[in-house]
């Protein structure tokens, strides 16, 4: 059975390819998604992020022309969480859409909290890219 999900989006007044380039580079994560982690490093071709729960692995979908930023987060427990994400062109700007999936055993409060965190990250991404000063 499919899990519950919510689509969280943010319109960004920058070209889709610029947003994709920035968001797809894991080194930028601490700037626009600090809730995920504070330090990012690449070791033997794999990306890792330091989080409050320990070191997690991070892998993005291969670079593509469709704006697909799907990524997997591998938690210290070995659990892998798949996160669908897209940058969708919209005129001179774009829309970034993140699909938040409810994990097994997640309470309503935890799901709502995660939704708020993702929305805040996308708002931060918008702010960083629209006003880089």
FENNOR-V707718 format. One record per residue. N is the residue number from 1. RES is the residue in one letter. PSI is psi in whole degrees, -180 to 180 (none if undefined). D_LAST is the distance of its C-alpha to the last C-alpha in Angstrom with 2 decimals. Layout:
[[N RES PSI D_LAST] [N RES PSI D_LAST]]
This chain:
[[1 X 138 45.83] [2 X 147 42.17] [3 X 160 39.86] [4 X 148 38.13] [5 X 160 34.61] [6 X 140 31.81] [7 X 119 29.27] [8 X 128 25.84] [9 X 161 23.41] [10 X 130 20.06] [11 X 137 19.28] [12 X 129 16.00] [13 X 59 15.26] [14 X 152 14.67] [15 X 144 17.65] [16 X -40 19.65] [17 X -34 19.84] [18 X -43 16.08] [19 X -44 16.05] [20 X -48 19.28] [21 X -44 18.17] [22 X -50 15.27] [23 X -26 17.42] [24 X -8 20.49] [25 X 109 19.29] [26 X -26 20.51] [27 X -23 18.43] [28 X -9 15.36] [29 X -44 17.54] [30 X -22 16.85] [31 X -47 13.16] [32 X -15 14.17] [33 X 59 17.89] [34 X -18 18.49] [35 X -27 21.81] [36 X -43 23.20] [37 X 170 22.71] [38 X -24 20.93] [39 X 138 21.92] [40 X 138 22.51] [41 X 153 24.91] [42 X 124 27.00] [43 X 121 30.69] [44 X 42 33.35] [45 X 1 31.34] [46 X 145 30.53] [47 X 141 27.35] [48 X 147 27.62] [49 X 134 25.52] [50 X 123 26.45] [51 X 174 26.98] [52 X -19 28.85] [53 X 8 31.83] [54 X -173 31.79] [55 X 128 30.68] [56 X 149 30.31] [57 X 150 30.46] [58 X 128 28.07] [59 X 129 28.94] [60 X 157 27.38] [61 X 151 29.47] [62 X 149 29.81] [63 X 137 27.27] [64 X 164 28.45] [65 X 0 27.98] [66 X 0 28.35] [67 X 16 25.11] [68 X 119 27.11] [69 X 26 25.14] [70 X 143 28.16] [71 X 155 28.25] [72 X 138 30.73] [73 X 124 30.25] [74 X 111 33.23] [75 X 160 33.80] [76 X -28 35.75] [77 X -13 38.79] [78 X -12 38.71] [79 X 135 37.86] [80 X 127 35.71] [81 X 121 33.57] [82 X 130 32.71] [83 X 105 29.59] [84 X 136 29.45] [85 X 142 26.03] [86 X 150 25.21] [87 X 117 22.56] [88 X 120 24.48] [89 X 144 23.72] [90 X 89 23.89] [91 X -129 23.85] [92 X -8 20.51] [93 X -152 18.88] [94 X 172 20.31] [95 X 134 21.53] [96 X 127 21.23] [97 X 126 24.50] [98 X 130 25.52] [99 X 113 29.21] [100 X 122 29.99] [101 X 139 33.55] [102 X 123 35.72] [103 X 154 37.13] [104 X 135 40.83] [105 X 0 41.63] [106 X 130 38.31] [107 X 166 38.92] [108 X -40 37.64] [109 X -41 35.52] [110 X -40 33.98] [111 X -44 33.28] [112 X -40 31.66] [113 X -47 29.57] [114 X -38 28.37] [115 X -44 27.63] [116 X -39 25.41] [117 X -43 23.58] [118 X -44 23.02] [119 X -42 21.87] [120 X -40 19.31] [121 X -44 18.07] [122 X -36 17.83] [123 X -40 15.98] [124 X -41 13.41] [125 X -44 13.33] [126 X -49 12.84] [127 X -45 9.92] [128 X -42 8.13] [129 X -30 9.31] [130 X -26 9.11] [131 X 77 5.57] [132 X 5 3.85] [133 X none 0.00]]
